[in-house]
Amino acid sequence: METRKIPVAVIAALAVQTAGALFWAGGAAARISTLENRVGEHRRVAERLARLEEQSKATRAAVERIEMRLERGA
């Protein structure tokens, strides 16, 4: 019966590659988490901007009504 031995260099290479892959995956997970947080912040800013735009439209309409009343009374 023939027994085959796996060279130590092959085992070491696989261990280094596995460690590198795990290290890379951890870094990628951290970058993804950071990007998700940024997207959440942008979403909040977009909502605030939409509210401000609506308030601006309401203010503009109120000013136009005031101007019309002033023009009629003059």
C-alpha positions in Angstrom: 0.0 0.0 0.0 1.3 3.4 -1.0 1.1 6.3 1.4 1.3 9.8 0.1 2.6 12.6 2.3 1.5 16.2 1.9 4.5 18.5 2.0 4.7 21.0 4.9 5.1 23.8 2.4 1.7 23.0 0.9 0.1 23.0 4.3 1.8 26.3 5.2 0.8 27.9 1.9 -2.9 26.9 2.5 -2.7 28.3 6.1 -1.3 31.6 4.9 -3.9 31.9 2.1 -6.7 31.1 4.5 -5.5 33.7 7.0 -5.2 36.2 4.2 -8.7 35.5 3.0 -10.1 35.8 6.5 -8.2 39.1 7.0 -9.5 40.4 3.6 -13.1 39.4 4.4 -12.9 41.2 7.8 -11.7 44.4 6.1 -14.5 44.1 3.5 -17.1 43.7 6.2 -15.9 46.8 8.0 -16.0 48.8 4.7 -19.5 47.6 4.0 -20.6 48.5 7.5 -19.2 52.0 7.0 -20.9 52.4 3.7 -24.2 51.3 5.2 -23.9 53.9 7.9 -23.2 56.6 5.3 -26.3 55.6 3.3 -28.4 55.8 6.4 -27.1 59.3 7.1 -27.8 60.4 3.5 -31.3 59.0 3.8 -32.0 61.2 6.8 -30.5 64.3 5.0 -32.7 63.6 2.0 -35.8 63.4 4.2 -34.9 66.7 5.9 -34.4 68.3 2.5 -37.8 67.1 1.3 -39.4 68.6 4.4 -37.6 71.9 3.9 -38.7 72.0 0.3 -42.3 71.5 1.3 -42.0 74.2 4.0 -40.5 76.5 1.4 -43.4 75.9 -1.0 -45.9 76.6 1.8 -44.1 79.8 2.8 -44.0 81.0 -0.9 -47.8 80.4 -1.2 -48.4 82.4 2.0 -46.3 85.3 0.8 -48.2 85.2 -2.5 -51.5 85.4 -0.7 -50.2 88.3 1.4 -49.0 90.1 -1.7 -52.4 89.6 -3.4 -54.2 91.0 -0.3 -51.9 94.0 -0.2 -52.4 94.7 -3.9 -56.2 94.5 -3.6 -56.2 96.9 -0.6 -53.9 99.5 -2.2 
